[in-house]
Amino acid sequence: MRQIHSSRGTNCPPPVRDLAYLALSGAGFQSPETSPHQWFDENTAALRGLSFERSGFQVCIANGSEALKRQTAKLIERMYSARGLFPYGMHANIDPRDITVVALLDGEAVATATIRVDHGGGLLADTLYSKEIDHVRATGGRVCEITQLAIDPERGSHEALAGVMQAVFVITQATRRVTDIFAEVNPRHAGFHQRVFGFRRVGVEKICPRVNAPAVLLHLPLSEFEERVARHERLMHMNGDRVHRLLPDPVQSRQLIQAMTGKAA
C-alpha cells in the first residue's frame, strides 16, 4: 500500500502503516468516567495522533493543524456553495471539542466530516430533532453527530468518504464516549448512508436553518455499526461487493484502536 506524505505544509502526522507512530507517541485514553471537559483535554494528543492510509487517501485529524483546518473550511464552503447551500450558521456553532476528520490526496483535503459529542450542551441536530434524539438519551444513550460532511467530486470519491467513516468508527470505538451516532443529511443522500453504513431514517424531512435546505435525521447505534463491520470481515472475499468494501476495514480498525488505547480491540 502506497504511503502518502503531504507536501503542502498540512502538518498531518505520518500515515500509520505499522502503527509505530501511535504506539510510540504516548497515545492512550484516560478513563471515560472523567468529566467531558477533562476527558477531552487529557485525550487530545491521542486523537490528533490518528493517521492512516486507505485506498490511496491519507486520513487524519485536522485538530491542532491550522493549515488543515483552513483546508477543510474552504472545502466545506466550496462544496456547499456549489450546491446552492448557504452554511451561514456553521461558524457560529463551532465547538473546540469537535473532532474534524480529513481525507487528503497529494496533500489536499478532498473529504471531511466533523464529530460532535454531546458534552451536555446538545447537538446541532437538536434544533430540529430534539424529540428523536432525547428518546435515545432517555434510554441511557450517549450521543454524537456527524456534521459538516463534504466531498470534492473531482478529486474525492466514495473511497475517500469510506476513509473518513473509518476514522469515525475508530474514534467512537476507541473513546467509548458514545453509543449512538446521528447525522442530518440531505434527503437525496440518505439512501446511500442507509445502504452502506446501516443508518436508519428516524426524522421527517425538515428545512435545516444552518444551510437553508431540506434535511432528514439518520440514526446508527454504535453496536449495529460494529456488527455491520464484523459481517464485512466475513464478506471481504466477495471482491465484487462494492457496498461492503466501503465499510471500515475491520483488521486495520482493530490495529488502530489497539494503538490508540493500548488495549486489544
Secondary structure as UniProt FT lines:
FT   HELIX           20..24
FT   TURN            25..26
FT   TURN            32..33
FT   HELIX           36..48
FT   STRAND          51..54
FT   TURN            55..56
FT   STRAND          57..61
FT   TURN            63..64
FT   HELIX           66..82
FT   TURN            83..84
FT   TURN            88..90
FT   HELIX           91..93
FT   TURN            96..97
FT   STRAND          99..105
FT   TURN            106..107
FT   STRAND          108..117
FT   TURN            124..125
FT   HELIX           126..138
FT   TURN            139..140
FT   STRAND          143..151
FT   TURN            153..155
FT   HELIX           158..175
FT   STRAND          180..185
FT   HELIX           187..197
FT   STRAND          200..201
FT   STRAND          206..208
FT   TURN            209..212
FT   STRAND          213..221
FT   HELIX           222..235
FT   TURN            236..237
FT   TURN            239..240
FT   HELIX           242..245
FT   HELIX           250..261
//
